């Protein structure tokens, strides 16, 4: 019981830490606190190293260096914020607003902004400390070394950040970020099939339905908490709503069946609390959301206002890589379930393919280059050994070909598409 409680706590801490790390203010705040701590830490050189043979450093020189640093860092930090906001706006308008969360989580940009703000705070606190005579000879020398080190760090960070800000918010960079987030979610499911529980084979789940009384998207399911409840009350629980499911007050999140008759049925509030919900879907444990975002990027690129089939072709390449790697992981030996009293379905192959290809085949039906790329992607995925994947490949290849044949006006394009279809997977293959 204690192990399940601790694992449940760690699961929630990891989830909220991941969500918190996506916030733009967290890292700058951490760097600011570290900057203040570093300035105060220099005081220990006076307390512990009063007899050290440290060189003599004039307070006026250190003060001047810190003043230069503070005035320049304020301007650089302001410039960094404006550049990042412009990049975020570009990602939302040119790609899709759903990609904002992965773009804003860019580590290089957050580190750069945090470094600039932290350097500004360091210099301001340092100037105040020097002006008030807070440091002795050793402390002043340590502060001088810290200032020089900070200068070097800021210069290197700025050079690195300039290269990144030139790409941040651009279409290619956004697609790669979304692909990376989707890959991480697929790897999570590869490491934890059925969320670490026992496979739920039947959609007619046994037991009493449990609702959570909230409206929103499921962002995480706390499986250790469900296991602890099931062990405590000798029950089995079936998860009915995976991450990404839109919950209503009436929709069951899970079903619980008690193995022994009881005079008084235990409350199921603990089960509902294991389903963490929010207003938006997240990439963490929801690979379908990643494919939805990639599909939205492709659809917007093929709209009449943009007319950029090249972006759609790039997205198809990303989707092909993701599904090919995922199909390979599906062939691996399944690990033993971690939670033997909790049943859960796995990610639906059909749902993943619908999210990935339905909108692209619909909106790209009139582009011969997109149709050809789709058929080549289907041919590549059809080479996998997973029969469920191959079944969906053939279905979507046939649907994409039918849509394109109706949308393409030029006979030669239809002939090319038919040849590509013949070379790739077909419904009767």
ZAMARGU-4260 file (C-alpha; in steps of 0.2 Angstrom, whole numbers, plus 5000, padded with zeros to 4 digits):
<rodrens>
0) 5000/5000/5000 | 5014/5012/5005 | 5023/5009/4989 | 5008/5012/4978 | 5005/5029/4988
5) 5023/5034/4985 | 5022/5029/4967 | 5006/5039/4965 | 5014/5054/4973 | 5029/5053/4961
10) 5018/5051/4946 | 5008/5067/4950 | 5024/5077/4955 | 5032/5072/4938 | 5016/5077/4928
15) 5014/5094/4937 | 5033/5097/4936 | 5032/5094/4917 | 5017/5106/4915 | 5026/5119/4926
20) 5041/5117/4916 | 5031/5123/4901 | 5027/5140/4909 | 5039/5154/4903 | 5041/5162/4920
25) 5048/5147/4930 | 5065/5146/4924 | 5068/5165/4924 | 5062/5165/4942 | 5074/5151/4947
30) 5089/5161/4939 | 5084/5177/4948 | 5084/5168/4965 | 5101/5159/4960 | 5108/5176/4955
35) 5104/5184/4972 | 5111/5168/4981 | 5127/5170/4971 | 5130/5188/4977 | 5126/5184/4995
40) 5138/5168/4993 | 5152/5179/4990 | 5151/5186/5007 | 5157/5169/5014 | 5174/5172/5006
45) 5176/5186/5019 | 5170/5175/5033 | 5180/5159/5029 | 5194/5166/5019 | 5199/5182/5028
50) 5217/5176/5028 | 5218/5171/5010 | 5231/5180/5000 | 5218/5187/4987 | 5222/5201/4975
55) 5216/5219/4979 | 5201/5224/4968 | 5195/5242/4969 | 5176/5243/4973 | 5174/5256/4960
60) 5180/5245/4946 | 5168/5231/4951 | 5154/5243/4953 | 5157/5250/4935 | 5157/5232/4928
65) 5141/5228/4937 | 5133/5244/4931 | 5138/5241/4913 | 5130/5223/4915 | 5114/5229/4922
70) 5111/5243/4909 | 5115/5231/4894 | 5105/5216/4901 | 5089/5226/4904 | 5089/5231/4885
75) 5094/5213/4880 | 5081/5205/4890 | 5068/5217/4883 | 5073/5213/4866 | 5073/5194/4870
80) 5055/5195/4876 | 5049/5204/4861 | 5058/5192/4849 | 5051/5177/4858 | 5033/5184/4858
85) 5034/5187/4839 | 5040/5170/4836 | 5026/5162/4847 | 5014/5173/4837 | 5021/5167/4821
90) 5020/5149/4826 | 5002/5151/4831 | 4996/5159/4815 | 5007/5150/4802 | 5006/5133/4810
95) 4992/5130/4822 | 4988/5138/4840 | 4989/5120/4847 | 5007/5120/4843 | 5010/5135/4855
100) 5014/5124/4870 | 5028/5115/4862 | 5036/5131/4855 | 5035/5140/4871 | 5044/5125/4880
105) 5060/5128/4869 | 5074/5126/4881 | 5087/5137/4872 | 5075/5152/4872 | 5070/5150/4890
110) 5088/5148/4896 | 5093/5163/4886 | 5079/5174/4893 | 5083/5167/4911 | 5101/5171/4909
115) 5098/5189/4903 | 5086/5192/4918 | 5097/5183/4930 | 5112/5193/4925 | 5102/5209/4927
120) 5096/5205/4945 | 5114/5199/4949 | 5121/5216/4944 | 5108/5226/4953 | 5110/5216/4969
125) 5129/5217/4967 | 5129/5236/4965 | 5119/5238/4980 | 5130/5226/4990 | 5146/5235/4984
130) 5139/5253/4988 | 5134/5248/5006 | 5151/5241/5009 | 5144/5223/5012 | 5160/5214/5005
135) 5178/5214/5012 | 5193/5211/5002 | 5191/5193/4998 | 5172/5194/4995 | 5175/5208/4983
140) 5188/5198/4973 | 5175/5183/4972 | 5162/5195/4966 | 5174/5201/4953 | 5177/5184/4947
145) 5158/5180/4947 | 5155/5195/4936 | 5168/5190/4923 | 5161/5173/4923 | 5144/5180/4920
150) 5150/5191/4906 | 5157/5176/4897 | 5141/5166/4900 | 5130/5179/4894 | 5140/5182/4878
155) 5140/5163/4874 | 5121/5162/4878 | 5117/5177/4867 | 5127/5169/4852 | 5118/5153/4854
160) 5101/5161/4856 | 5103/5172/4841 | 5105/5156/4830 | 5089/5148/4839 | 5078/5164/4838
165) 5081/5164/4819 | 5072/5147/4818 | 5060/5149/4832 | 5042/5150/4826 | 5047/5145/4808
170) 5036/5131/4801 | 5050/5118/4800 | 5055/5121/4818 | 5037/5120/4824 | 5035/5103/4814
175) 5050/5096/4822 | 5045/5101/4840 | 5028/5094/4838 | 5036/5078/4830 | 5047/5077/4845
180) 5033/5079/4858 | 5022/5066/4849 | 5037/5054/4848 | 5039/5056/4867 | 5021/5052/4870
185) 5022/5036/4859 | 5037/5031/4868 | 5028/5033/4885 | 5014/5021/4878 | 5028/5009/4872
190) 5036/5009/4889 | 5018/5008/4897 | 5006/4998/4886 | 4989/5000/4893 | 4996/5013/4905
195) 5005/4999/4914 | 4989/4990/4918 | 4981/4974/4912 | 4974/4974/4894 | 4955/4978/4893
200) 4949/4966/4879 | 4931/4971/4879 | 4923/4988/4877 | 4908/4981/4888 | 4917/4985/4904
205) 4911/4976/4919 | 4906/4985/4936 | 4898/5001/4941 | 4902/5017/4931 | 4912/5030/4940
210) 4910/5048/4934 | 4921/5063/4940 | 4909/5077/4940 | 4921/5088/4929 | 4921/5094/4911
215) 4937/5094/4902 | 4951/5084/4894 | 4959/5070/4903 | 4977/5074/4904 | 4984/5060/4915
220) 4978/5044/4924 | 4986/5041/4941 | 4987/5022/4939 | 4996/5019/4956 | 4981/5028/4965
225) 4969/5016/4956 | 4979/5001/4960 | 4980/5006/4979 | 4961/5009/4979 | 4958/4992/4971
230) 4970/4983/4983 | 4962/4992/4998 | 4944/4987/4994 | 4948/4971/4985 | 4941/4977/4968
235) 4946/4978/4950 | 4945/4994/4940 | 4943/4997/4921 | 4949/5013/4914 | 4936/5019/4901
240) 4944/5036/4897 | 4962/5038/4891 | 4972/5054/4891 | 4964/5065/4878 | 4946/5060/4881
245) 4934/5074/4883 | 4925/5071/4899 | 4907/5077/4904 | 4899/5075/4920 | 4889/5060/4914
250) 4903/5051/4905 | 4911/5037/4915 | 4929/5038/4918 | 4931/5021/4924 | 4921/5005/4930
255) 4924/4997/4947 | 4919/4980/4952 | 4920/4974/4970 | 4925/4956/4972 | 4916/4954/4988
260) 4899/4959/4994 | 4899/4973/5006 | 4886/4980/5018 | 4891/4997/5013 | 4899/5001/4996
265) 4915/5012/4998 | 4915/5029/4990 | 4923/5031/4973 | 4929/5049/4974 | 4947/5043/4975
270) 4944/5035/4958 | 4938/5051/4951 | 4953/5061/4958 | 4965/5049/4949 | 4959/5057/4933
275) 4968/5074/4931 | 4958/5085/4919 | 4961/5102/4911 | 4954/5114/4898 | 4967/5109/4885
280) 4974/5092/4878 | 4993/5090/4882 | 5006/5080/4873 | 5013/5071/4888 | 5003/5055/4887
285) 4991/5059/4872 | 5000/5054/4856 | 4984/5056/4846 | 4985/5075/4850 | 5002/5076/4842
290) 4995/5068/4826 | 4980/5080/4827 | 4992/5095/4828 | 5002/5089/4814 | 4987/5086/4803
295) 4981/5104/4807 | 4997/5111/4802 | 4996/5102/4785 | 4978/5107/4783 | 4981/5125/4786
300) 4996/5124/4773 | 4985/5118/4760 | 4971/5131/4762 | 4968/5143/4748 | 4975/5157/4758
305) 4992/5149/4760 | 4993/5136/4746 | 5009/5127/4752 | 5008/5109/4748 | 5027/5108/4753
310) 5023/5109/4771 | 5010/5095/4770 | 5023/5084/4762 | 5035/5088/4776 | 5021/5084/4789
315) 5018/5067/4780 | 5036/5063/4782 | 5035/5066/4800 | 5020/5056/4802 | 5028/5042/4793
320) 5043/5042/4804 | 5032/5042/4820 | 5020/5028/4814 | 5035/5017/4807 | 5044/5018/4824
325) 5028/5015/4834 | 5024/5000/4823 | 5041/4993/4827 | 5039/4995/4846 | 5022/4986/4845
330) 5032/4971/4839 | 5042/4971/4855 | 5038/4959/4870 | 5026/4967/4881 | 5032/4970/4899
335) 5023/4963/4913 | 5008/4974/4919 | 5013/4985/4934 | 4995/4986/4940 | 4987/4969/4941
340) 4970/4976/4947 | 4968/4990/4935 | 4962/4986/4917 | 4965/4999/4903 | 4963/4999/4884
345) 4978/5003/4873 | 4980/5017/4860 | 4969/5013/4846 | 4978/5010/4829 | 4962/5015/4819
350) 4961/5031/4829 | 4979/5036/4827 | 4978/5033/4808 | 4961/5043/4807 | 4970/5058/4817
355) 4985/5057/4806 | 4978/5055/4788 | 4960/5059/4787 | 4961/5078/4786 | 4977/5077/4775
360) 4969/5066/4762 | 4953/5077/4762 | 4962/5094/4761 | 4976/5087/4750 | 4965/5078/4737
365) 4967/5092/4724 | 4986/5092/4725 | 4994/5078/4715 | 5011/5080/4724 | 5002/5077/4741
370) 4993/5062/4734 | 5009/5054/4728 | 5018/5057/4744 | 5003/5050/4754 | 5004/5034/4743
375) 5023/5032/4746 | 5020/5034/4764 | 5007/5021/4764 | 5018/5009/4754 | 5032/5012/4767
380) 5020/5008/4782 | 5013/4993/4773 | 5031/4985/4774 | 5029/4983/4793 | 5025/4966/4801
385) 5010/4973/4811 | 4994/4967/4803 | 4983/4980/4812 | 4994/4994/4805 | 4994/4986/4788
390) 4975/4985/4788 | 4973/5003/4792 | 4986/5007/4779 | 4976/4999/4765 | 4960/5007/4771
395) 4967/5025/4771 | 4977/5022/4755 | 4961/5017/4746 | 4951/5032/4754 | 4965/5044/4749
400) 4965/5038/4731 | 4946/5039/4729 | 4946/5057/4736 | 4961/5062/4725 | 4953/5054/4709
405) 4937/5065/4712 | 4947/5081/4715 | 4960/5080/4702 | 4954/5088/4686 | 4969/5083/4675
410) 4968/5065/4668 | 4987/5063/4668 | 4987/5067/4687 | 4974/5053/4689 | 4985/5041/4679
415) 5000/5045/4690 | 4991/5043/4706 | 4984/5026/4700 | 5001/5020/4696 | 5007/5026/4713
420) 4993/5016/4721 | 4997/5001/4711 | 5015/5002/4717 | 5010/5004/4735 | 4997/4996/4745
425) 4980/4992/4738 | 4963/4986/4746 | 4965/4968/4738 | 4983/4966/4743
</rodrens>
